[in-house]
Structure formats: C-alpha cells, structure tokens
Amino acid sequence: MMEPSHEKARYRGFGPYPDGMLPLTRGELDLSAIPPEFHSLFPQVPKAAEEPFVGITTDGHVVPDLYALRDTGWDPEPATKAASAFVDSLTSEQRKTVLFEVDATEWRMWINAFPTWDPHGLRLEDIEPGQRDRALAIVEACLSVTGFADTRTAMKLNAALGELIDQYRDTLTEYAYFFALFGTPSPTEPWGWQLWGHHLDVHCFVLGHQLVLTPTFMGAEPAEADRGTYKGLRLFDAQRNAGLELRRSLRPEQERLAVLYASMRAQDLPADLAGLADGRHLGGAGQDNRIIPYEGLRAEGLTLPQRDLLLNLVSTYADRLPSGPADVLLTDVERHLDDTHLAWIGGAGDDESFYYRIHSPVLMIEYDCHQGIFLDNPQPEPFHVHTIVRTPNGGDYGRDLLRRHLLKHHSSH
C-alpha cells in the first residue's frame, strides 16, 4: 500500500498544511484573499519605505561618526566588471526594470516573506540562464566563498521546501528571487545591488574599496534538506553552534542579565515576541527606522575567553564578507565591544529552540528559531531559522558612507 503524499512530506514529525497556508502566486501574496483582520500580521513595507531614512537607533538619535570613508584593501574591479557584463546583456525593457538611482527608495522595498506590492527588479527565474549567471556572478564577486555558498544554499533550500511539501511549485523555487542594480557600476563611484525574496534578502553597497552588506536576511524552513534533489544541504550550523558556546559560557549572574525569557513557547512570551511573521525579530522588513533599546548582558562584564566567544559568534556572520571589509567590520565591533549587548530567549540544549541578539552601535545580529509557516509546527523549532544582520545608526544600505562621499566629492561650493 502506497504511503499518502502528506505522510511522505513529514519532517521531524511535522507536515505541510493540507491546502497550503497562504494565497501565493509566483511568490506574490494576494492580500485580497486574506481576511482584513489578518492584514496587520504582514510588515507594512511600502508605508515604512516612504519615511525618511534614519536607521536603527536605541533612542531615536543617530550616534555620529561611527563610519568612515577608508580603503579596506578589497578590489572592486571584478565586481564592477561583472556588473557591467550583466547590464550589457540586458534588453532596453529589462534595463528599465532592474536599474535604479543609487539612493532609490527601492533599496528599502524588500521582505523575507512575500510582497503584497508590485515587486521591483528582474525575477531570476524569468530571465535567460546566461543573464541569471551574470547576475549571480556580481553576487559572487562581492561576497566571500562562505557568503556566496550561504546565499546559494538559502536559495536551494527554498526549492527543497517546495519539493518537500509539494506545494507552491511556482513560488518555492531556487530562482524565485528579484535582482536590482543601483547606481552605475564603478571602481570609484557608489553603486550596489539587491537580491531579495523568500528567506533571502541581501543588500550590497559598493564604494571604491568599501562594501556594506546590510541589511542581510537569511532563513530556511527547513535548515537541512534530508531528502530529494538538495539532500545534504545545511545552513546556520556555525551561527547556532557559536551562539550556544557563548550562552553556555555564562555564569549564573550573567545568565540573569542575558536571558530575557527562559522559554520560546508562544504562550510564555509577550504577543510582540510571538508574531507569525517576525517571531522575535525586531530588525526585519519595514523596520529600517525602528528604535531598539539595548537589552541583556553588556559585554563589558565578560571575561576575556567570553569576549573571544562573542567575537567568534560575530565572525560567523562577518565571514560572508570579503576579507578586507570583513576585517574592518570585526575591528569596528571590537572597538565597541564594551557597549555590545547579548540578549537571549529560550534554552541552551542541543535540540532546543532559541533566539539571540548581538547589539552594538555598529552591528545588530538576530538569530531566531521560528514556528512553522509551510510546515505545521505550532511552536518554534530548531529547523526553521531566521537571521538578520544590520548596521545601526545609519549604516544600512551604505547610507552613511554615501552621505559622506557626497559631502566630500559632490557638495556645492
């Protein structure tokens, strides 16, 4: 007797919702098919993008002079050439869809779920394979080997989810992502790119030898493909293990400060930390100007070995950058280490779900185990992970560097 298809799709004891959960077509969410009382569950990205950009702050005021124009040693030429080759391959109509001004609002029009607005950029699935390869060559030229591998793994795990649940086969695919270019690719002038879609939103601002890779959202449901075309692919092992190592190093008096809530169960958390869309994330889509006060344990009180564990955790995210920009980021984080805070929600066991936030003047990292969206687990599970990296105080999207560049080179006299 053949096993029912929904039984085959079970993962760690959970299965897909029988008829799907969301009204999706080709990666876009039809809000008209969702009762109005549920609309507030989805991030209000277009409305938020209309607000003047400030950046994430702790009190509504930007801490000045955190970022500077400098030479990181990174060579922008390969990325510039890759971007120019991509642009040269486009038709005139495609150029209208994918090219934007360097300070365009579209930078901020992204979501880790599914847009409820007309999405900008070219969908990788809809362009010629050669053009898609050229777009991904830009991404590869701007990331480390680890960063590009993580990006491609997130894309493939999206397809693995579609294969697992055998639903949304036009949406949960490897190339259901939008790509956009900002500015004119140049080794000296500011430009950048954006790759965005379900469980993957990467923003890369390039200015000479500098590179900003925030906001970056990476997620996966599930974080390991245990069958099918993508069997063996895994994501977030380093981020989970380094987080647990730091958490387990805390003494009882440190735990009392760091651990905000000992449980991840929705019924044990405030409503704003148990949402369906964002879970415990504070810096997700549509939150570019959010005020996020410091919480948890201040790193000033860590021992030297614990400080090393904290820096090691940060490095698992910084390692997605090329070596020069990654070194600069880690140096900046170390300079502000005493003002860095660790907040933790949940347990610290091998199989437990948890959330952590590393928050400093120059970096905010969030790691969250999420409840099911396509699988029916009602509580957060370790196999559904969302992560986000931000540079607070105006650093996201390279906005502070762009401002400094324009003041230095393009201000009127």
C-alpha positions as CSV (number, residue, x, y, z in Angstrom):
1,M,0.0,0.0,0.0
2,M,1.4,3.4,-1.0
3,E,2.1,6.0,1.7
4,P,-0.1,9.1,1.4
5,S,1.8,12.1,-0.1
6,H,1.2,14.2,3.0
7,E,2.8,11.4,5.1
8,K,5.9,11.3,2.8
9,A,6.3,15.1,3.4
10,R,6.6,14.9,7.2
11,Y,9.8,16.5,8.5
12,R,10.9,15.9,12.1
13,G,7.3,14.9,12.9
14,F,5.6,17.8,11.2
15,G,3.9,18.0,7.8
16,P,2.5,20.6,5.4
17,Y,-0.8,22.3,5.8
18,P,-3.2,20.2,3.6
19,D,-4.3,23.0,1.3
20,G,-1.4,25.4,1.9
21,M,-1.5,28.3,4.3
22,L,-1.1,31.4,2.1
23,P,-2.7,32.6,-1.2
24,L,0.5,32.8,-3.2
25,T,1.1,33.0,-7.0
26,R,4.7,33.2,-8.3
27,G,5.9,34.5,-5.0
28,E,3.4,37.3,-4.5
29,L,0.9,37.4,-1.7
30,D,-2.7,38.2,-2.6
31,L,-3.9,40.2,0.4
32,S,-7.4,40.4,-1.1
33,A,-7.7,36.6,-0.3
34,I,-6.9,37.1,3.3
35,P,-9.4,38.5,5.9
36,P,-8.7,42.2,6.6
37,E,-8.2,41.5,10.4
38,F,-5.1,39.5,9.4
39,H,-3.5,42.2,7.2
40,S,-1.7,43.7,10.2
41,L,0.3,40.5,10.6
42,F,2.3,41.3,7.4
43,P,5.0,44.0,7.5
44,Q,3.9,47.4,6.1
45,V,7.0,47.7,3.9
46,P,5.7,50.3,1.3
47,K,4.5,52.6,4.0
48,A,7.7,52.4,6.0
49,A,9.8,53.0,2.9
50,E,8.1,56.4,2.5
51,E,9.6,57.6,5.7
52,P,12.9,59.5,5.5
53,F,15.7,57.0,6.3
54,V,17.3,57.3,9.8
55,G,18.4,53.8,10.6
56,I,18.0,51.6,13.7
57,T,18.8,53.5,16.9
58,T,18.5,52.9,20.6
59,D,16.6,56.1,21.3
60,G,15.7,57.8,18.0
61,H,19.0,59.7,17.8
62,V,21.8,58.5,15.5
63,V,25.2,58.1,17.1
64,P,27.5,60.2,14.9
65,D,30.9,59.4,13.4
66,L,30.7,55.6,13.6
67,Y,31.6,55.0,10.0
68,A,34.3,56.5,7.8
69,L,35.5,56.5,4.2
70,R,38.5,54.3,4.0
71,D,40.5,51.7,2.0
72,T,39.8,48.2,3.2
73,G,42.1,46.6,0.7
74,W,39.2,45.0,-1.3
75,D,39.5,45.2,-5.1
76,P,36.2,46.4,-6.6
77,E,37.3,45.7,-10.2
78,P,35.9,42.1,-10.5
79,A,32.5,43.2,-9.2
80,T,32.4,46.2,-11.4
81,K,33.3,44.2,-14.5
82,A,30.7,41.5,-13.6
83,A,28.0,44.2,-13.1
84,S,28.9,45.8,-16.4
85,A,28.7,42.5,-18.2
86,F,25.2,41.9,-16.7
87,V,24.0,45.3,-17.8
88,D,25.4,44.8,-21.3
89,S,23.3,41.6,-21.6
90,L,20.0,43.3,-20.9
91,T,17.4,44.5,-23.3
92,S,16.2,48.1,-23.1
93,E,13.0,46.9,-21.3
94,Q,14.9,44.8,-18.8
95,R,17.1,47.8,-18.0
96,K,14.1,49.8,-17.1
97,T,13.0,47.1,-14.7
98,V,16.4,46.4,-13.0
99,L,18.3,49.7,-12.9
100,F,17.7,52.4,-10.2
101,E,19.3,55.5,-8.8
102,V,21.9,54.9,-6.1
103,D,19.7,56.4,-3.4
104,A,16.4,55.0,-4.7
105,T,13.6,54.1,-2.4
106,E,13.6,50.5,-3.8
107,W,16.5,49.7,-1.7
108,R,14.1,49.5,1.3
109,M,11.3,47.6,-0.6
110,W,12.1,44.1,0.4
111,I,10.6,41.4,2.5
112,N,11.8,37.9,3.7
113,A,8.3,36.6,3.1
114,F,6.2,37.6,0.0
115,P,5.5,41.1,-1.3
116,T,2.0,42.5,-1.2
117,W,3.1,45.2,-3.7
118,D,4.3,45.1,-7.3
119,P,7.9,43.9,-6.8
120,H,10.7,45.7,-8.5
121,G,13.7,44.2,-10.2
122,L,14.1,41.2,-12.5
123,R,13.0,37.8,-11.3
124,L,15.9,35.4,-11.8
125,E,13.5,32.7,-12.9
126,D,12.2,34.8,-15.7
127,I,15.5,35.8,-17.5
128,E,17.8,33.8,-19.7
129,P,20.1,31.4,-18.0
130,G,23.1,33.3,-19.2
131,Q,21.7,36.6,-17.8
132,R,21.0,34.8,-14.5
133,D,24.6,33.5,-14.3
134,R,25.8,37.1,-14.9
135,A,23.6,38.4,-12.1
136,L,24.9,35.7,-9.7
137,A,28.5,36.5,-10.8
138,I,28.0,40.0,-9.4
139,V,26.9,38.5,-6.1
140,E,29.8,36.1,-6.1
141,A,32.3,38.9,-6.8
142,C,31.1,40.8,-3.8
143,L,31.0,38.0,-1.2
144,S,33.4,35.6,0.3
145,V,33.3,32.0,-0.7
146,T,31.3,31.3,2.5
147,G,29.0,34.2,1.8
148,F,28.2,33.1,-1.7
149,A,27.8,29.5,-0.6
150,D,25.3,30.6,2.1
151,T,23.4,32.7,-0.3
152,R,23.1,29.9,-2.9
153,T,22.2,27.4,-0.1
154,A,19.4,29.6,1.1
155,M,18.0,29.7,-2.5
156,K,18.3,26.0,-2.9
157,L,16.7,25.2,0.5
158,N,13.7,27.4,-0.7
159,A,13.4,24.9,-3.6
160,A,13.9,22.0,-1.2
161,L,10.9,23.2,0.8
162,G,8.7,23.3,-2.3
163,E,9.8,19.8,-3.2
164,L,9.3,18.5,0.4
165,I,5.7,19.8,0.8
166,D,4.8,19.5,-3.0
167,Q,3.0,22.9,-2.9
168,Y,3.7,26.4,-4.3
169,R,5.9,24.9,-7.0
170,D,5.9,28.2,-8.9
171,T,7.0,30.1,-5.7
172,L,9.2,27.8,-3.6
173,T,11.9,27.5,-6.2
174,E,15.7,28.1,-6.5
175,Y,15.4,31.2,-8.6
176,A,12.2,32.9,-7.3
177,Y,14.3,36.0,-6.3
178,F,14.3,39.5,-7.6
179,F,17.6,41.3,-8.5
180,A,18.1,45.0,-8.8
181,L,21.1,47.3,-9.5
182,F,21.6,50.7,-8.0
183,G,23.8,53.4,-9.5
184,T,26.3,52.9,-12.3
185,P,28.9,50.1,-11.6
186,S,32.2,51.9,-11.0
187,P,35.5,51.2,-9.2
188,T,35.3,54.6,-7.6
189,E,31.7,55.9,-7.5
190,P,28.9,54.5,-5.3
191,W,26.7,51.7,-6.6
192,G,25.2,48.4,-5.4
193,W,22.8,45.6,-5.8
194,Q,19.9,43.8,-4.1
195,L,18.8,40.2,-4.2
196,W,15.6,39.6,-2.4
197,G,12.8,37.1,-1.9
198,H,11.6,34.3,0.4
199,H,14.2,33.7,3.2
200,L,16.9,35.7,1.4
201,D,17.4,39.4,1.2
202,V,21.0,40.6,0.6
203,H,21.8,44.3,0.1
204,C,25.3,45.2,-1.1
205,F,26.5,48.8,-1.3
206,V,29.9,49.3,-3.0
207,L,32.0,52.5,-2.7
208,G,35.6,52.1,-4.0
209,H,37.3,49.6,-1.7
210,Q,34.4,49.6,0.8
211,L,31.5,47.3,0.9
212,V,28.4,47.3,3.1
213,L,26.3,44.1,3.2
214,T,23.3,45.1,5.3
215,P,20.5,44.5,5.8
216,T,21.1,40.8,5.2
217,F,18.3,38.4,6.0
218,M,18.9,34.7,5.6
219,G,16.5,32.0,6.6
220,A,15.4,28.4,5.9
221,E,12.5,26.1,6.6
222,P,13.9,23.6,7.0
223,A,17.6,24.4,7.6
224,E,18.7,21.0,6.4
225,A,17.4,19.1,3.3
226,D,17.3,15.4,4.4
227,R,15.9,14.1,1.1
228,G,15.3,14.9,-2.6
229,T,17.3,16.9,-5.1
230,Y,19.0,19.0,-2.4
231,K,19.7,16.3,0.2
232,G,22.6,17.1,2.4
233,L,22.4,20.9,2.1
234,R,22.6,22.7,5.5
235,L,22.6,26.2,6.8
236,F,23.3,28.0,10.1
237,D,25.4,25.3,11.8
238,A,28.2,27.8,12.6
239,Q,25.8,30.5,13.8
240,R,23.9,28.1,16.0
241,N,26.9,26.4,17.5
242,A,28.8,29.6,18.2
243,G,25.7,31.1,19.8
244,L,25.3,28.0,22.1
245,E,29.0,28.1,23.0
246,L,28.8,31.7,24.2
247,R,25.5,31.1,26.0
248,R,26.8,28.1,27.9
249,S,29.9,30.0,29.0
250,L,27.8,32.4,31.1
251,R,27.9,32.3,34.8
252,P,24.6,32.3,36.8
253,E,24.8,36.1,37.5
254,Q,25.5,36.7,33.8
255,E,22.6,34.5,32.7
256,R,20.2,36.5,34.9
257,L,21.0,39.6,32.7
258,A,21.3,37.9,29.3
259,V,18.3,35.6,29.3
260,L,15.2,37.7,28.8
261,Y,12.8,34.7,28.8
262,A,13.7,31.1,29.5
263,S,11.0,29.7,27.2
264,M,10.4,30.1,23.4
265,R,6.8,28.9,23.6
266,A,4.3,31.5,22.3
267,Q,2.2,31.3,25.4
268,D,5.2,32.2,27.6
269,L,6.1,35.3,25.7
270,P,4.6,38.8,25.2
271,A,2.5,39.0,22.0
272,D,5.0,41.2,20.2
273,L,7.6,38.5,20.6
274,A,5.5,35.6,19.3
275,G,4.2,37.0,16.0
276,L,3.6,34.8,13.0
277,A,5.6,36.9,10.6
278,D,8.6,38.2,12.6
279,G,8.8,35.9,15.5
280,R,11.2,37.6,17.9
281,H,12.9,39.7,15.2
282,L,13.0,43.4,15.8
283,G,15.0,44.4,12.8
284,G,13.1,42.7,10.0
285,A,11.5,44.0,6.8
286,G,10.0,47.5,7.1
287,Q,11.9,48.2,10.4
288,D,14.7,50.4,9.0
289,N,14.0,53.2,11.5
290,R,13.0,51.2,14.5
291,I,14.0,52.3,18.0
292,I,15.5,49.2,19.7
293,P,16.9,49.9,23.1
294,Y,19.8,47.7,24.4
295,E,18.7,44.7,26.4
296,G,20.5,41.8,28.1
297,L,24.1,41.4,29.2
298,R,26.6,44.1,28.4
299,A,29.9,42.7,27.1
300,E,31.9,44.9,29.4
301,G,31.3,42.3,32.1
302,L,32.5,39.3,30.0
303,T,35.8,37.5,30.8
304,L,38.5,37.5,28.1
305,P,37.6,34.0,27.0
306,Q,33.9,35.0,26.8
307,R,34.8,38.1,24.7
308,D,36.6,35.8,22.3
309,L,33.5,33.6,22.1
310,L,31.4,36.7,21.3
311,L,33.8,37.8,18.6
312,N,33.8,34.3,17.2
313,L,30.0,34.4,17.0
314,V,30.1,37.7,15.2
315,S,32.7,36.3,12.8
316,T,30.3,33.6,11.6
317,Y,28.3,36.4,10.1
318,A,31.2,38.7,9.1
319,D,32.8,35.8,7.2
320,R,30.3,36.3,4.5
321,L,32.1,39.5,3.5
322,P,35.4,39.5,1.5
323,S,38.4,39.5,3.7
324,G,39.1,43.3,3.7
325,P,35.6,44.5,4.6
326,A,35.2,41.6,7.0
327,D,38.4,42.6,8.9
328,V,37.2,46.2,9.1
329,L,33.8,45.1,10.4
330,L,35.3,42.9,13.1
331,T,37.7,45.7,14.1
332,D,34.8,48.1,14.4
333,V,32.9,45.6,16.5
334,E,35.9,45.0,18.8
335,R,36.3,48.8,19.2
336,H,32.7,49.0,20.6
337,L,32.8,45.6,22.4
338,D,32.2,47.1,25.8
339,D,29.0,48.7,24.5
340,T,27.8,45.4,22.9
341,H,24.9,43.6,24.4
342,L,23.8,39.9,24.4
343,A,20.1,39.1,24.7
344,W,18.8,35.5,24.8
345,I,15.4,33.9,24.7
346,G,14.8,30.1,25.1
347,G,17.0,27.2,26.2
348,A,20.6,26.2,25.5
349,G,20.3,22.5,24.9
350,D,21.5,20.7,21.8
351,D,17.9,20.2,20.5
352,E,16.3,23.4,21.9
353,S,15.0,26.4,20.1
354,F,16.3,29.8,21.0
355,Y,16.7,33.4,19.9
356,Y,19.7,35.7,20.4
357,R,20.5,39.3,19.6
358,I,24.0,40.8,19.5
359,H,23.5,44.6,19.5
360,S,26.2,47.3,19.4
361,P,26.5,50.8,18.0
362,V,27.8,49.4,14.7
363,L,26.2,45.9,14.4
364,M,23.0,44.1,15.2
365,I,22.6,40.4,14.7
366,E,19.4,38.4,15.3
367,Y,19.1,34.6,15.2
368,D,15.6,33.2,15.7
369,C,14.1,29.7,15.6
370,H,10.6,30.1,14.1
371,Q,7.3,28.4,14.2
372,G,6.0,26.7,11.1
373,I,4.8,28.6,8.1
374,F,4.7,25.9,5.5
375,L,5.2,23.1,8.0
376,D,2.6,22.8,10.8
377,N,4.8,23.0,13.9
378,P,2.9,25.4,16.2
379,Q,6.0,26.3,18.3
380,P,9.5,27.4,17.2
381,E,11.7,24.6,16.1
382,P,15.5,24.5,15.5
383,F,15.0,23.5,11.9
384,H,13.2,26.7,10.9
385,V,15.7,29.6,11.3
386,H,15.6,33.3,10.5
387,T,18.7,35.5,10.8
388,I,19.2,39.2,10.1
389,V,22.3,41.5,10.2
390,R,22.0,45.3,10.4
391,T,24.4,48.2,10.8
392,P,22.6,50.6,13.1
393,N,22.9,54.4,13.3
394,G,22.5,54.9,9.6
395,G,24.9,52.3,8.3
396,D,22.3,50.1,6.5
397,Y,22.3,50.2,2.7
398,G,25.6,52.1,2.9
399,R,23.6,55.3,3.5
400,D,26.1,56.9,5.9
401,L,29.0,56.2,3.6
402,L,27.0,57.6,0.6
403,R,26.3,60.7,2.6
404,R,29.9,61.2,3.5
405,H,31.0,60.5,-0.1
406,L,28.6,63.1,-1.5
407,L,29.6,65.7,1.1
408,K,33.3,65.2,0.2
409,H,33.1,64.9,-3.6
410,H,29.8,66.4,-4.8
411,S,28.8,69.1,-2.4
412,S,28.3,72.6,-4.0
413,H,30.8,75.3,-3.0
